[in-house]
Amino acid sequence: NVKRAEANDPAAIFQMGVKCLKEGDYDGAFQYWTKAAGLGDVTAHFNLSLMYHNGEVGKDEKKEVHHLEQAAIGGHPTARHNLGCIEGVNGRTDRAVKHWIMASKLGEDAALSSLRSFYSKGFVGKEDFASALRGHQAAVDATKSHQREAAA
């Protein structure tokens, strides 16, 4: 992993950050994930957003949102859900719903729960909710493995 990290492999650099975090080295994790994010690693962006949210590198909502946006653009479903939560807290219900629909269609269970709650309160239309449900099911079905199910 070290050789791959030295060769600027974002996945290897990300894993070095995970190793640091497991050892309680938040600064090391932050440094590796910052480098991996700069090389386009979506999960590194997501983890950096969590570090800014939790205050492990100082609380900074602007940086948290920046990293969530980068992760969401890269297809990270939980980042997309979290952006929706931030929009909801800030009173931008329409934007929250759009994020949650996208995250649901990526298979994010929490986003579907958020949508269900907003649907029951009348903030989400029936067609949008039905579309999100179908998209969520399609995403879940796409991750199923017949071999895994047979082994279970």
Wavefront OBJ file of the C-alpha trace (Angstrom):
o trace
v 0.000 0.000 0.000
v 2.854 2.396 0.796
v 4.394 1.991 -2.672
v 1.016 2.570 -4.305
v 0.435 5.610 -2.104
v 3.854 6.985 -3.054
v 2.815 6.531 -6.699
v -0.229 8.796 -6.012
v -2.808 6.013 -6.165
v -5.850 7.684 -4.551
v -7.291 4.369 -3.279
v -4.012 3.497 -1.549
v -3.698 6.994 -0.102
v -7.280 6.725 1.172
v -6.448 3.411 2.878
v -3.428 4.999 4.561
v -5.888 7.531 6.010
v -8.116 4.722 7.261
v -5.093 3.131 8.943
v -4.262 6.436 10.648
v -7.833 6.859 11.844
v -7.874 3.346 13.332
v -4.727 4.284 15.244
v -6.383 7.462 16.526
v -4.213 9.692 14.327
v -6.824 12.180 13.100
v -4.240 14.571 11.704
v -2.647 11.795 9.660
v -6.042 10.639 8.391
v -6.888 14.229 7.485
v -3.622 14.663 5.564
v -4.016 11.429 3.596
v -7.704 12.019 2.843
v -7.006 15.578 1.738
v -4.457 14.238 -0.723
v -6.763 11.434 -1.896
v -9.652 13.895 -2.308
v -7.378 16.133 -4.383
v -6.815 13.117 -6.628
v -10.573 12.585 -6.971
v -11.361 9.979 -4.320
v -15.065 10.470 -3.528
v -15.048 8.624 -0.205
v -12.111 10.744 0.938
v -14.234 13.833 0.259
v -17.070 12.271 2.261
v -14.801 11.385 5.195
v -13.367 14.919 5.208
v -16.917 16.269 5.403
v -17.478 14.115 8.485
v -14.268 15.362 10.070
v -15.389 18.969 9.565
v -18.879 18.128 10.831
v -17.641 16.316 13.946
v -14.988 18.932 14.708
v -12.025 16.551 14.469
v -10.225 19.186 12.379
v -12.221 22.141 13.666
v -15.894 22.615 12.897
v -16.332 24.275 9.503
v -19.710 24.040 7.778
v -18.479 25.614 4.528
v -15.717 23.026 4.178
v -18.100 20.270 5.272
v -20.575 21.249 2.552
v -17.808 21.616 -0.050
v -16.614 18.062 0.562
v -20.195 16.738 0.654
v -20.868 18.403 -2.702
v -17.722 16.908 -4.241
v -18.600 13.453 -2.919
v -22.232 13.784 -4.083
v -21.157 14.881 -7.569
v -18.954 11.782 -7.624
v -21.955 9.573 -6.837
v -21.633 9.047 -3.062
v -25.228 8.354 -1.902
v -24.741 9.172 1.787
v -23.113 12.491 0.882
v -26.137 13.289 -1.274
v -28.448 12.397 1.635
v -26.459 14.542 4.062
v -26.662 17.503 1.675
v -30.422 17.038 1.705
v -30.426 17.122 5.501
v -28.457 20.364 5.532
v -30.852 21.895 3.002
v -33.811 20.761 5.107
v -32.377 22.280 8.283
v -31.825 25.521 6.387
v -35.479 25.594 5.300
v -34.864 24.731 1.644
v -37.301 21.829 1.537
v -37.449 21.662 -2.270
v -33.673 21.273 -2.504
v -33.641 18.729 0.334
v -36.230 16.633 -1.476
v -34.236 16.727 -4.741
v -31.106 15.497 -2.955
v -33.038 12.735 -1.206
v -34.657 11.584 -4.452
v -31.220 11.309 -6.079
v -29.762 9.503 -3.053
v -32.744 7.128 -2.909
v -32.203 6.232 -6.550
v -28.609 5.374 -5.610
v -29.910 2.940 -2.983
v -29.493 5.121 0.127
v -31.950 3.818 2.751
v -31.719 6.905 4.979
v -32.697 9.143 2.066
v -35.745 7.003 1.383
v -36.712 7.309 5.065
v -36.324 11.088 4.886
v -38.474 11.185 1.752
v -41.096 8.969 3.387
v -41.278 11.367 6.325
v -41.601 14.414 4.073
v -44.149 12.615 1.890
v -46.321 11.947 4.947
v -46.144 15.678 5.760
v -47.125 16.677 2.219
v -43.719 18.030 1.115
v -43.197 15.347 -1.553
v -45.614 14.572 -4.360
v -46.973 11.071 -4.899
v -45.287 10.695 -8.312
v -41.893 11.840 -7.003
v -42.126 9.490 -4.034
v -43.189 6.561 -6.239
v -40.326 7.284 -8.640
v -37.847 7.382 -5.750
v -39.211 4.077 -4.412
v -38.818 2.434 -7.823
v -35.318 3.852 -8.231
v -34.309 2.704 -4.764
v -35.583 -0.806 -5.422
v -33.758 -0.930 -8.758
v -30.512 0.147 -7.053
v -30.951 -2.466 -4.328
v -31.753 -5.154 -6.905
v -28.663 -4.214 -8.923
v -26.441 -4.937 -5.910
v -27.934 -8.355 -5.241
v -25.832 -11.367 -6.041
v -27.301 -14.788 -6.699
v -24.047 -16.338 -5.473
v -24.230 -14.357 -2.220
v -27.873 -15.315 -1.698
v -27.098 -18.978 -2.367
v -24.245 -18.895 0.150
v -26.431 -17.362 2.860
l 1 2 3 4 5 6 7 8 9 10 11 12 13 14 15 16 17 18 19 20 21 22 23 24 25 26 27 28 29 30 31 32 33 34 35 36 37 38 39 40 41 42 43 44 45 46 47 48 49 50 51 52 53 54 55 56 57 58 59 60 61 62 63 64 65 66 67 68 69 70 71 72 73 74 75 76 77 78 79 80 81 82 83 84 85 86 87 88 89 90 91 92 93 94 95 96 97 98 99 100 101 102 103 104 105 106 107 108 109 110 111 112 113 114 115 116 117 118 119 120 121 122 123 124 125 126 127 128 129 130 131 132 133 134 135 136 137 138 139 140 141 142 143 144 145 146 147 148 149 150 151 152
